[in-house]
Amino acid sequence: MQARALSIEGAVEFTPTVFADDRGMFVSPLERAAFEEAVGHGLFPVAQTSHSRSRRGVVRGVHFTLLPPGTAKYVTCTRGRALDMVVDIRLGSPTFGRCEAVVLDEERPRAIYLPVGVGHAFAALEDDTVMTYLLSESYVAENERALSVTDPALALPLPAGLEPILSERDVKAPTLEEARVTGLLPEYAACLQRERELCPPPGAGRPGGA
């Protein structure tokens, strides 16, 4: 498992080793030890796993969870291909307003860790693209919010020639500035505090751990 820190403070890309032969392939998109070494804290307790399936052109996001409770996520593409986008919407973050995009696909299913308070979006590049999520909190509709994927201030790198297919909620989503003015955006310091509450020290709960 290889890890690469993204330009978004606290976000990490993981690239697993793929074992392939004439039968197919075997891969482990999440390894706890590699996660702890790269992120600097333990893996968050998983409250929910979710899957989405999208046809080509579907864009989901930019989605985030209000704080409290906030949600940490671990995202991978288990079928198809997607342009995954991490967006820093945490007020006071050293990388506030920045976006980084990573192509995720089923052939070498890289994964992205999104810390508490970070926004997430993706564009499906193929039909039947399946995204898999590990979440630190169970989904509660009242806590979920969205930002406009077409907001010029975010400048998301949506693929050229791909006409975005959006949900009604995402079409009506506010811009980053509108969300800031109305008090929807999480504070960076509060996000870090929530992450410390969620995530145990590295190695906790394992033989020989803290």
N, C-alpha and C positions, 0 to 999 in steps of 0.2 A: 504494500500500500504506500503510495506516494502522496504527500500533502503539499499544497501550495497556498500560502496566504493571499487572499484577494486584496484589491485596493480598498475595499470597504472594511473599515476597522472591525475586527473580530470574525469576519467571514472567511471560510476556508474551503478550498476545492480538494477533494480526495479522488485519486485515481487508483483503483484496485488492480491487482494482478489477475489476468485472465488465463485460465487453464483450458486450452482448446485441443480437441483431437477430432477424429473422424465421426465421433458420436455427437459432437456439439461442443459445449463449453460449460465451465463452472466458474463462478465469480462470487466474491463476498464484498458487496458495496460498503459494508460497515464493519470496522474492526475497532473494538473499544480501546485497545492499547494505542493504536495509531491515532485515534481521535484525541485521546488524552494528551499525548505527546505534542500534537499539532496545535490544539486549542488552549491547552494550559489548565484545563479543569476537567472534571469527570463528565461522562455522558449524562445528559438530562434524563430524568425518569420519563419513559414514554407513556403518555396517557391515551394516545389514539394513533392508529395508522389509517391512512386514506389513500385512495387512488382516484385519478381523473383520466378520462379517455377523451381525446379531442381529434377532430378532423383537421386537415391542413388549413392553415390560416386562422385558426382560433387563437385568440390572445386572451389570457386570463391574468388579471391584475390591473394595477399594482395593488396587491392585497396586504393588509397588516391587521394586527390585533391590538385593540386598545390596551393601555396600561393604567391600572391593573386590568386583567391578569398578565398580559403579554404572553407571547408564545415563541419558543425556540423551535427551529425546524431543521430537518435533515431530508434533503430532496434528491431523488435520482430518477432517471428515465429508464423504465423497464421494457418499453417497446416503442419503436419509432424513433423520432428525432425531434429535439426541441432546442430553441434558443432560450436559455434560462437567464433571467435578469435579476440581479440583487441591487436594491436601491436603498441608500442610507437616508432615512427620514427622521433620524433621532436628533432633536434640537440640541445643539451644543457638541455634537460629535465632530471630531477633527475631519471626518470625511462626509459631512452632511451635504446632501444634494447630489452625491456622486452615484453613478451606476456602473456596474461591471456585468458583462454578458459572457456566458460560457455555453458552448454547444454540448448538450447531453444526448447520448444515444444508447441503444441497446447493445451495440457491439463491444463497447468498453464502457460500461455504465459508471461514469464518474458521478460523484455526489457532491452536493453543496451543503455546508452547514451555515444556516442563517441565525445569528444571535437574536436575542430578544429585541424587539422594536424595529427590526429591519424589514423593509418592504420587499415583496416578491412578485415577479411576473414571469410569464413565459409565452413564447409563440410556438405553436406546433408547426413543424416544417414538413411533416408527413401525415397522411391519414392514419387513424388508429394509434396516435401517440399516447402512451400511458405514462403518467407521472405518479410516483409513489412518494408519500410523505410520512415521516415520523414526527409527531407533534408532542410538545411538552404539556399541552393543555387540550382538553376535549373541546370540540367545536361548539361554540355558542353564538348563534347568529347575531344577537344583540351586541356582541363584542367585536364583530368583524367590520372593517372599513376598507375603502378602496380609494385610490388616487387615479387621475386620468393618465392613461398610457400615452396620450398625445400632447401632454403638457410640455410646451417648449422648454420650460425651466429644467425638466428632467432629461430631455433629449435622449429618450430611450432609442437604442439602435435597432429599431424594428426592421426586419428584412425588406430590402427593396423589391418591389413587385408583388409583395404579399399584401392583399387587401385584408385588414384586420376584421375578424368576426368576433364581436363583443357581446356580452350579456347586456341587458337593459341597465342593470346596476352599474356596470363598468362604463357604459356610454355616458351616464349621468354623473359619474364620479367627479369630485372637485379637483382643482389643481393643488399643487403643493402649497402655494401661497394661501389659497382659500382655506385649506386645512389648517395651516398655521394660525391664521387670523381667528378661526373658530375654536382653537384650542384642542384639535384632534391629535396633533402630533405628539409622540412620546418624548420625554426628556432623556438625554443620553445618560446622565448620572443615575436616574431611576431605572433605566434599562440594565445598566451594569449591576445595580443592587439586586434587581429581580433575578438576574442570571446567577449571581452568587448564591441566592436563596435556593434556586432550582438545582444547581449543579454541585455535586459533592467534590471534595478534593480528589486529585488524580489517584487512582488505585484504591479508593475507598470501597469496601465491600468485597475485595478480592483477597485471597490468601496472601499474607504479607503486606497488605495495604494498610492505610491509616485507619 
